[in-house]
């Protein structure tokens, strides 16, 4: 591919990533914990359903973000069709002085390229802090966007189609 075609493809990728709207990926997990409790059995996964590789990471935010370490998870380069899972991705410690109630933890997944970043989707948790917990649980609750094909969020489908048509356009011009 010539320099001009490479520049066009790179520009199309950046435009496609910029056009993807950050949405909640699917149903949030509910995690039940007690004040002072620590857990590290969480995992984070990203799947590249597109046709172009990208570097990806996730950053924590929300009312419970200060309870997790680390607050950024780097998945590195994710090639087309590849899934990357980080087991024991983060440790969460609920401060002993926490008032029982519901708190949020959102992991915003993003693609990055040098200095440019683009949010891809958000994976949410609801942290239910209870006075005492005989068994901590992680379960899925109702909610989420419900759009797209199961396993493929709507933004991934749109991005894949956009990149596919863009690549086809560049190759047909040659």
C-alpha positions as CSV (number, residue, x, y, z in Angstrom):
1,X,0.0,0.0,0.0
2,X,1.4,3.4,-0.9
3,X,2.0,6.2,1.5
4,X,-1.1,8.1,0.4
5,X,-3.3,5.0,0.8
6,X,-1.8,4.3,4.2
7,X,-2.5,7.9,5.3
8,X,-6.1,7.6,4.1
9,X,-6.6,4.3,6.0
10,X,-5.1,5.8,9.2
11,X,-7.3,8.9,8.9
12,X,-10.4,6.7,8.4
13,X,-9.5,4.6,11.4
14,X,-9.1,7.7,13.6
15,X,-12.4,9.2,12.2
16,X,-14.2,5.9,12.9
17,X,-12.9,5.7,16.4
18,X,-13.9,9.3,17.1
19,X,-17.4,8.6,15.7
20,X,-18.0,5.7,18.1
21,X,-20.1,6.9,21.0
22,X,-19.3,5.6,24.5
23,X,-22.1,3.4,25.8
24,X,-22.7,0.9,28.6
25,X,-21.5,-2.4,27.1
26,X,-24.1,-4.6,28.7
27,X,-25.7,-5.3,32.0
28,X,-23.8,-4.1,35.1
29,X,-22.5,-6.6,37.6
30,X,-23.8,-6.4,41.2
31,X,-21.1,-7.1,43.7
32,X,-22.0,-7.4,47.4
33,X,-19.3,-6.5,49.9
34,X,-19.0,-5.4,53.5
35,X,-17.0,-2.5,54.9
36,X,-13.4,-3.5,55.3
37,X,-13.7,-6.4,52.8
38,X,-11.1,-7.0,50.1
39,X,-11.6,-8.9,46.8
40,X,-9.3,-9.5,43.8
41,X,-11.3,-12.1,41.8
42,X,-12.3,-9.6,39.1
43,X,-11.5,-10.0,35.4
44,X,-11.7,-7.6,32.5
45,X,-12.0,-8.6,28.8
46,X,-11.8,-6.8,25.5
47,X,-12.5,-8.3,22.1
48,X,-11.6,-6.8,18.8
49,X,-14.5,-7.5,16.4
50,X,-13.2,-5.1,13.8
51,X,-10.8,-5.5,11.0
52,X,-8.0,-3.3,12.3
53,X,-5.8,-3.8,15.4
54,X,-5.6,-1.2,18.1
55,X,-4.0,-0.7,21.5
56,X,-6.6,-0.7,24.3
57,X,-6.8,0.0,28.0
58,X,-9.5,0.6,30.6
59,X,-9.7,3.2,33.4
60,X,-11.8,3.2,36.6
61,X,-14.3,5.9,37.5
62,X,-17.3,6.3,39.7
63,X,-18.0,6.5,43.4
64,X,-16.0,3.3,44.2
65,X,-13.1,4.0,41.8
66,X,-10.9,5.0,44.8
67,X,-11.3,1.6,46.3
68,X,-9.6,-0.2,43.4
69,X,-5.9,-0.7,42.5
70,X,-4.8,-0.3,39.8
71,X,-7.1,2.2,38.3
72,X,-5.9,1.7,34.8
73,X,-5.5,-1.7,33.0
74,X,-3.5,-1.8,29.8
75,X,-4.5,-4.6,27.4
76,X,-1.7,-3.7,24.9
77,X,-2.3,-4.4,21.2
78,X,-5.5,-6.2,20.3
79,X,-5.5,-7.7,16.8
80,X,-8.7,-8.3,14.7
81,X,-10.6,-11.2,16.2
82,X,-8.5,-11.4,19.3
83,X,-9.8,-11.3,22.9
84,X,-7.7,-10.3,25.8
85,X,-8.6,-11.1,29.4
86,X,-6.9,-9.9,32.5
87,X,-7.7,-12.2,35.4
88,X,-7.4,-10.8,38.9
89,X,-7.4,-7.4,37.0
90,X,-7.9,-5.3,40.1
91,X,-8.2,-5.4,43.8
92,X,-11.1,-3.8,45.6
93,X,-11.0,-2.8,49.2
94,X,-14.1,-1.2,50.7
95,X,-13.0,1.2,53.4
96,X,-14.0,0.2,56.9
97,X,-15.8,3.5,57.4
98,X,-18.1,3.1,54.3
99,X,-21.8,3.6,54.9
100,X,-23.9,0.7,53.6
101,X,-25.5,1.6,50.2
102,X,-24.9,1.3,46.5
103,X,-21.8,2.7,44.8
104,X,-20.7,2.7,41.2
105,X,-17.5,1.4,39.5
106,X,-17.3,2.0,35.7
107,X,-14.4,0.7,33.6
108,X,-14.2,2.9,30.5
109,X,-12.4,1.0,27.8
110,X,-10.5,3.1,25.3
111,X,-8.3,2.8,22.2
112,X,-5.1,4.8,22.2
113,X,-2.6,5.8,19.6
114,X,0.3,8.0,20.8
115,X,-1.4,11.0,22.3
116,X,-4.9,10.4,20.9
117,X,-7.5,8.3,22.8
118,X,-11.0,7.3,22.0
119,X,-13.5,5.8,24.5
120,X,-15.0,2.5,23.2
121,X,-17.5,1.4,25.8
122,X,-18.2,1.2,29.6
123,X,-18.4,-1.9,31.7
124,X,-20.2,-1.1,34.9
125,X,-20.4,-2.5,38.4
126,X,-22.8,-1.7,41.2
127,X,-21.1,-2.2,44.5
128,X,-23.7,-3.0,47.2
129,X,-22.1,-2.4,50.5
130,X,-23.9,-4.2,53.3
131,X,-23.3,-4.2,57.0
132,X,-22.2,-7.8,57.1
133,X,-21.9,-10.3,54.2
134,X,-21.8,-14.0,54.8
135,X,-21.1,-14.6,51.1
136,X,-20.1,-12.1,48.6
137,X,-21.7,-12.5,45.2
138,X,-21.3,-11.3,41.7
139,X,-24.4,-11.5,39.6
140,X,-25.9,-9.9,36.5
141,X,-28.9,-7.6,36.9
142,X,-31.4,-6.5,34.3
143,X,-30.5,-3.4,32.3
144,X,-28.1,-2.5,29.6
145,X,-28.6,-1.3,26.1
146,X,-29.8,-4.6,24.6
147,X,-28.7,-3.3,21.1
148,X,-26.4,-5.2,18.7
149,X,-25.9,-8.9,18.3
150,X,-25.2,-10.9,21.5
151,X,-21.4,-10.7,22.1
152,X,-21.0,-7.9,19.6
153,X,-22.0,-4.4,20.9
154,X,-23.6,-2.1,18.4
155,X,-20.6,0.3,18.3
156,X,-18.3,-2.6,17.3
157,X,-20.7,-3.6,14.4
158,X,-20.8,0.0,13.2
159,X,-17.0,0.4,13.5
160,X,-16.4,-2.9,11.6
161,X,-18.7,-1.9,8.8
162,X,-17.2,1.6,8.5
163,X,-13.7,0.3,8.4
164,X,-14.6,-2.5,6.0
165,X,-16.2,-0.1,3.5
166,X,-13.3,2.4,3.9
167,X,-10.7,-0.3,3.2
168,X,-12.8,-1.5,0.2
169,X,-12.9,2.1,-1.1
170,X,-9.1,2.5,-0.8
171,X,-8.4,-0.9,-2.5
172,X,-10.8,-0.3,-5.4
173,X,-9.2,3.1,-6.1
174,X,-5.8,1.4,-6.7
